[in-house]
Amino acid sequence: MKYAEVRKLQDLGFSINAIAKKLKMSRNTVKEYIGMEPEEFEDFLVSLRTRSKKLDPFRDEILKWLQEHPDLTGAQVYDWLEERMQFNETAENTVRNYVKELREIYHIPKTVRQREYASIPESFPGQQAQVDFGQTVVETKADGRKHLYFIAFILSHSRYKYVEWLDRPFRTSDVVRCHENAFVYYEGMPVEMVYDQDALLAVSENAGDLILTAAFTKYQAARGFQIYLCRKNDPESKGKVEQVVKFVKHNFSKHRLFETLDNWNDACLAWLDRTGNHKVHHNIKKRPSEVHALEKQHLRNVSTSYLFEEALPITITRNIQKDNVVRYLQNRYSVPSGTYQETSANKAYLQVTDDQTLVIRLKPTGPILAQHALSLEKGLVISDPLHREKKESTRSLLVHQLTEAFSDKTGIQWFIEALSEKYPRHLVDQLKVIQKAIRHHPTSADGALKEVQKLQLISGNDFRDIVYSLELQSQKPLASDMPLNQKYIDLAAPERSSATYLSVLSGGRKS
């Protein structure tokens, strides 16, 4: 059929390149077909059937793999032959050419997705490791599908890899445990670890000042390795481990049946020994296992075990979504409306209690923001009706945030209650004025609260003006016995044009 299609397109005036592209064949094969008469092509097919090749005993099995999984790569077939057939008596290129020939004979096209990465200067031995996360959906022996998650490590110099899998999303404690396992596997620890901006590890980069999660900060301080945090949307800065994630997905996990997590991890370690770390790397042209034998002499010793179960709080970080829900496992749980703020980090800290209650906080040890009974179902939105009352929840959230911001809890409670009585319809606006003032000048907030309480100034605007005044005064040397009427000497009344006063005196409305 392919031969007939090639000759037909040639008669229609298509070029060799156009025919190859249209029929998804190699240019050389098209050229060879065009040069054959029908009788010659028939003899060619007969020769293919009669010619003996090393891989012919496995022809039916390979063909079955390709028919079941048309996107199977030659490299993966090579690995499967070694794993499932204990056959490794031929080069990988031979397997790749054999697979290509079977595709053309039996018309099994393959689509390839490619991604380009910028080259990065090579690291010194023992200098750096890169870390990234991946996830995939695999078939199970029970004819179902299962979501699996993995973390991948790679030593940048030797390309020596380590991979560990979970059947649920990773927590920070899982990440720490996997680091320890990786250091044992590597027989040492590199100087620097490279990460993506993952919520399990880092809160933000803060213009270069790295802010780690509290749990990972403890671990990093205990182990003492340096951290390089990649910028967002910059996969090239950790391109080596990006390739590992791709390699794991398309060479190890694709079309592999899942039975148990332990068996899966054991199979992955065997794959690393057999293929992932044994196969000659296309860039360094060496086997990672052989280069690692030299690099491990430059790794730092990790002599003691890290007791991470005792050192890490059992909390999980999640992002607060725009619709004021938090995702946990395969459901969404509500938080009060107004919790999500465009200008804030929008991080929530989750904890599962012994009675299977999900507790949500804005700080690891802060007040409870929301709590829900865990659901065993999937794809649900678990919502508290009180969270949908927008005005009340926004006010409650502001009250909570302001109470946390002041050291004088009694004083701020008095101030909020006084504002509630004076501005019942505009309390949220008043609280927002206070919130904005302390966000810009947090060091003057407690002092301003004392002054408004002393002067009985029940107004968010008055609080704001005092905050700004105290901030200015803090920048000047002041005598400790300065009278009160001198403290706010820099305050200026709002200026209005003369037309405003003329309008008032003449009985007109103020503009």
N, C-alpha and C positions, 0 to 999 in steps of 0.2 A: 504493500500500500504506500509506504513512504517513497519507494522508488518511483511508483506511478505518479504520485503527487509532485515529486521533484521534476520529472520529465514534462508533466502537464504545465507547471508554472514556467518552465523554461520556454516551452512553445508559445506561452502567452507574453513572453518578452521580459520576465522578471530576471533581475541580476542574481548572481550567486549569493551576495550578501542579503538581498531581499528575501530570497527563498529560505536561507538559513534562519533568518529572523522570524519569518512567518510560520515555518514548520518547527521552530525551536530545535534546530539541529546545528551541528558544528559546520563551519564553512568548508573545512577539508572533506567532510563526509559528503556534502552536497556536490562538491567539485568531483569527487570520486564517482558518485552515482551518475553524474552527467556524462562522464567519460566512458561509462559502461553501456554496451548494447544489452538488450533484454536477455539474450542467451548467456552473456558474460555474468550478468547479475545473478542468474539462476545458478550458475556454477559457483559463484561466490557464496551464495546461501548454503549450498551443499557443503562447501569447504568449511564453513563456520560450524556446521553440525558435526562434521567428522574430525575436525582438528582438536587435538587433545590439549587441555590447559590444566594448570595446577588447581584451579578453583572449580573445575567442572564437577568434582564430587559434591560440591556444595551449591551447585547451580540452582537446583529446585528450592533449596532453603532460602538462598539470597533472593530469588525471584519472588518467593512468598512474602519475604520482608518488604520488598519494594512494592508489591501489589497492595499489601496492607497499609504501608506507610510511604506514599509516593514522595514525600519530602525527605526521606532518609538520605543522609550524606554518605559518601564513600568512606570518610573517616569513621563514621559510626558503624558501618558495616564491618570495617576492619576490626574495630573493638569488639563487636558482637561475635565475630568469628573466633577471636581469641578467648572470649568469655564463655560462649555457649558451645563452641565446637573444639576448643583447645587447639586451634590451628593458628600458627604464626610463622609459617615457613615461606612467606612471600612478602614483598615490600608493599607499603601502603599505596604507592602509585599503581602497582599492578592491580590491587583491589579496586582502586578508583577507576581505572580504565575498563576493568571487567564490568563494573556496575554501569558505567557509561554505555558500554556496548549492549548490555541487557536492556537498558532504557530505550535505546534506538531500535533494537530488534522487536521488542514487545510494546513499543509506543507508550512508555511511562514517563511523561515529561516531569520536570522538577523545576519549581520556582524557588529562587534564592533571594533572600532579603539581605542586603549588605548595609553596613554602617561604617563610616569612616572615622578614624581617630587620629588626632595629631600626635606626632612622635614626641617623646619626652626624654631628656637626657638620662643616661643610665645611672643608677645609684651605686654607691660603693657597697661592698659586702657588709651585711649587718646594719646598714643605715636605715632602711625603710621597709615597711609593710603597708599594703593597701587593703582596705576592708570595705565590703559593700553587701547589700542585702538583695535577695531575689525571691520570686515566688512563681509557682506554676501550678497547673491543674493536671493531675495524672489519673490514669485508669486504675481501678482496683480489681482484685480477683473476684469480687462479688458483683461484677458488671456495673459498678458505679463509678463516680468521679470524686476526687478528693483534692482539696486545696492544700498545698505544701509550701513551706517557707524555709529559706536557707540563708546562712551567712557564709560569705566566702572571704578567705584571706589569701594573700600572695606576697611572698618576699620579692621585692622589686628587682633585686640583683639576679637571683637564681631562678625566678619564676616558680618557686616551689609553693604548692597550693595546699590549702586545708579548707574543707567544707563540712558544715554540720547542718542538719535538718530538724525542723519542728513541724508538727501538724496543727499549729495555731500561731497567731502573730507573736513576734518576739517581744519580751519585756526586757527592761534594763538588766535585771538579774540574769536572764538568759544570755545576754550579750557578754556580761562579765564572765560567766562560766565558760562560754565558748572561747573567749580570749585566753583563759587559763588552759583550756584544752589545746588551743593552737600553739601556745608557748611550749607545752609538753611535746607536741608533735614536732615542732621545729627544733626542740632541744635548746631553746634560748629565746631571747626577746630582742627585737631591733630597737634602735634609738628612737625612731619616729614612726607614728601610726597615722595614716591618711584616711580621713572619713569624709563622707558626704554630710550635708546638713540634715541629719536625721534627728527627729524629736526624741528618740531614746537616748541620745548622747549629748546633744547640744541644744540650748535654748535659742541662742543667736550668736552671730559673730560680732555684733556690736561695733561696727566700723574697725574691726581688727582686734578688739579686746574680746577674746573668746569667753562665752558664758556657758558652762557645762551644766547639765542637770545635776542636782545634788548627789544622786546615787553614783553617777559616773565620775563625779569629781573626787569622791572618796577613793574609788578604785584607781584612778589615774595618779592621785597623790601617793597611794600606797606602792604602786609599781614604778612610778617615776619616769615613764616614757613621755616623749614630746608628742604634741598633737598638731596636725595640719588639717584644717577644715576647708574643704573645697567651697568655692563660690557656687551659688545656685546656677543651674543650667550650664555647668562646665564639666562635662564628663571626661574631657581630655586630660584634666589634671589628675585623674585616677583611671586612666585608660587601660592600665594593665589588669586591674580587677574587673573593670567593665567587660573585658574580653573573657575573663574567667567565668563571670555570671552567664555570658552567652554560651561558653563552652559547656558548662554544667547543664544548662537547659537543653541544648541541642545534641549533645553527645552522650550524656549520662541519663537524664531523666526522660527524654522524649521516647514515647512508646514502651516505657518500662512499667510493668504491672506492680502496683503497691500492695503489700500484704500487711506488714507491721512496720512501725517506725524504727525499731531496733534493726530489723532485717534491712530496711532501706539505708540506714546509716552505715551498717556493715558493708553493704554492697557498694556504697559510695567510697568508703575507704579502700576497698579492693580495687575499685576503678581508678582511684588516685595512684595506687601502686602500679597498676597495670598500664594505665593510659595517661591520666592527668599529669603525673610527675615523671613518667617514663618516656613518653613520646618526645622526640626531638622538637624543641621549640622553634618556630619558624623565624624568629628574630635573632635569638642568640645562637642558633644552630647547634645547640647542645641539649642533653637531657637535664631537666631541672633537678632530678635526684642526684646526678653526678656533681652538678655545680653546688648544690646544697651541702654536699659532704665537705666542701671547702669553706662555704660561707658560714656554716654553723660555728666555726672556730672564732668568728668575729661577732657572734651574738652574745648579748649579756646574759649571765647566769640568772636563772629564776630558782632560787634555792628552797623557798618555803611556799606552802600552799596558802592561798588567800581565802579567808573565811568569809566569803561574800554573803552567805545566807544570813549571818548575824550582823553584817555591816550594812546591808542595804535595806531600806524600808520597803515593804511590800506595796508599792504604789505603781501605777501605770499612767503614763502621760498620753493624752489624746488631744487633738485639735478640736476647738469648739467651732462648729459649722455656722454658716451665715444664717441658717434657719433655726439657730439656737438648739442644736442637738449635738450629742457626743456619740460617736460610733464605738461600740464595744462588741467584739466577736462579730456576729452577723446581724445585729440589731442596732437601732438608734434610740438613745435615751434623751429625754428633754431636760433642758435647764431653763431657768426663768427668762422670759423675753427681755431683750435688752442686754443680756450677758455678753453677746458678741459685740465687739467694738472694732471699728475699722483701724483705729490707731494703736490697739493693744496687741499683745502677743497671742491672746486667745488660746491659752493652754489650760487644760483641766487635769487634775490629778484624781485618778480613780483607784478605789480600793474595794475588794470583795470581802465581805465579812463571813464569819462562820455560818451564819444563817442564810447565805446566798443573797445578800443585799448589796447592790452596787451603790457605793457612796462617792459623790462627786464634790470636789473642793477646788477652789482657785489657787490654794497654796497647799503644800504637802501636809501641813499640820494645822491649816486654817479652819474656819467654821464650815459646816456642811452647807453646800450650795443646793444640792438636790440628792435624793436617794430613791432608788427603785428596786423592786424585787426582780432578780434576774429571770429572764424568760428562756425556756429551752427551745422555743420555736425560732424560726429564721425569717429575716426580712421584715420585721415588725418595727413600728415606731411606738416606743413605750413612753407615754406622755402623762404628766401630772396636770390636771385641769387648771390648777392655780398658776402654772407657768404660762398659761395663755392669756392671763389678765395683764395686759401690757403696762397700763399706767401703774398699777400697784407693784408689779414686779420691778419696773424700772426704778421706782421710788425706793423699794426695799434694797435693791442692789446698790443704789447710791448711798443709802444710809449705812449699809454694810461696809462699803469701800471707805467712806469717810471715817467711820468708827475705827477701822483698822489703821487709818493713816495718823491718828493722834495718840499721843501717849496718855493724855488726860481723858480717860473714857467718860468720867462723870461730866466733865465740862462740855464735851462735844454732844453728849446726850441732852444736856440742858439746852444747848444752842439749837439743836435740831427740833426739840419740842417747842421752843419759843418761836422758831421760824414756822412750824406747822400751824401754830395758833394765829400768827400774824399774816401768813401767806398761804391759806389752805388751798387756793386754786393754782398758785404758782410756786409750790414748794420744790418741785423738780427743777425748775429754772434757777431757784435760789441755790439749791445744792450743787448744780452744775457750775455756777459761778465760783463757789467755794472750791470745788474739785479742780477747776482750771487754775485757780490761784495757787493751790498747794502743789499742783503738778509742776508749775513753773518755778516756784520758790518753796520747796519742801522744808528748808531749814528754818523758815520764819513762821511756819504754820502754828506751832504751839504757842509762840509769843503773841501772835495775833489773836488767838482764842482767849488768852488771859485778858487782853485789853478789851475785846468786845464784851466779855463778861463783866469786867470792872466798870465799863462805861455804859453797860446795858444797851449796846448798839445792836438791835435785832435786825440785821440786814446782811445778805450775802455780799452786797456791793461795798458796805462799810468794812466787812472783813477783808475783802480783796484790797481796798485802799490801804488798810493798815498793814497787810502783808507786804505790799509794794513799798510802803514807807519804811517798815522795819528792814527790808532788804537793802534799801538805800542807806539807812543809818548804819547797817552792819559793815558797810564799805567805808565808813568814816570813824575816826576815834572819837567816842562820846564820853563825857564825864558821867560817872555812875550816879551822881546826885542831880542830874539834869531834871528840871521840873517837867511835869507831864505835858504842859502846854507848849513845851519846846520840842517834844518828841516828834510831833507831826507837822513841823514847820515847813516841810517840803511838800505837804499836801496842797493841791490847788483845786479850787472850785471850778466846775465846768464853765467855760466861757460861752456866752450867747451874744448874738448880734443885737444892736440897738433896735432893729426892726421888731425883734421878738417882744421887747418890753413895750414899745409903742402900741403893738397889736393888743397886748394884755390890757394896757391902760385905756385903750379906746373901746374895750368890750369885745374885741374879736377873739377868735379861738387861737390858742397857741399852736404853732405849726410844729 
